[in-house]
Amino acid sequence: MENVGLSLTKIPHVMLFGFFFLLTAAQFDRIDRITLAWSGLATLIMGFLVELEEGATRTGNCRLTDVLPDILGALIVGALLMSITSIRRRGA
C-alpha cells in the first residue's frame, strides 16, 4: 500500500498520460463510450510498456503500481471529455 501512495504522487505521469489519452481520443471522429474505452486501453498498454522498458533497461523503478498514475491521468481527462461532450450536446 505504501507503493500505491508513492505512485499516485507522480504528477508528471498523471499529466503526460492524461495528454496521451487526449491525443488518442482525438484520433476518433466523435467522443463516445467506444472512443473512451479504446483510448483508455491504449493508455493502459502504453503505461505497461513504459514500465517494461524501465525494467529492461534499468533506467527507472519498474513497479506495477507505477501504472496507477497513468490510469488516473486517463480517468481525469476522460471525465473532462465526457463532461464537455455532455454540455455541448445539451446546448445543441
N, C-alpha and C positions, 0 to 999 in steps of 0.2 A: 504493500500500500504506500510505502514511502516513495518508491519509484514513480508511482502514479502521480503523487503530489508534485514531485520534482519535474516530471514530464510536462504537466499542464502549465508550468511557468515558462515554457519555451515560446515566448511571444513571436519571435521570428518565424518559427514553424507554423504557428497559427495563421499569421499574416500571409506567408508565402503559399501555403497550401490552400488558403481561402482564395487567393488570387488565381491559383491553378484551377480551382473549382470553377471560378467565374469565367476564366478563359475557355475551359472545357464546355461549360453551358452555353457560351456564346457561339459555339460551332453548330448548334441546332437551330432550326427555323423558328421555334417558339419554346417558351418556358412552360413545361408541364411536368407531371409526375415522372414520365419516362425520361425526360431530359435530366431531371434532378437525380434520378436513380443511376443513369449511366455516368453522369458527372461524378457522383459520389463513389461509384465503383472505380472509376479511373483514378480518382484521388486516393482511394484506399490502396490500390495496386501500386501507384507511384510512391506512396509512403513506405510500403513494404520493400519496394525496390531500393529506395534510398537507404533503408536500414540494412538490407543485404549488402549493398555497396560498402557501407561503413564497416560492416563485419569482415568483408572480403579484403578490403584494402587497409583495414585497421586505422582509418583516418578519424574515427569518432567512436562514440559509445553505441554499440549495436544492442538495443534493448527493445523488446516487443512493446513495452509501454510508451516508447517514443512515437508510436503511430497515433496515440491518443490526441496530441495537439493537432495533428494533421486532420483527423476526423472532426475535431472541434472547429477548426477553421472552415471546413466544408459545411458543417451544420450551420454555422453563423451566417455564411454567405447564402446558403440555401434558404434559410429563413428570411433573409432580406429579399432575395429574389421572389420568393412566394408572396411576401407582403406587397412588394412593388407591383407584381403581376395582378394581385387581387385588387389593389387600389385602382390600377389602370382599367381593369375590366368593369369595375363598378362605375367609373366615371364615363365610360364609353357608351 
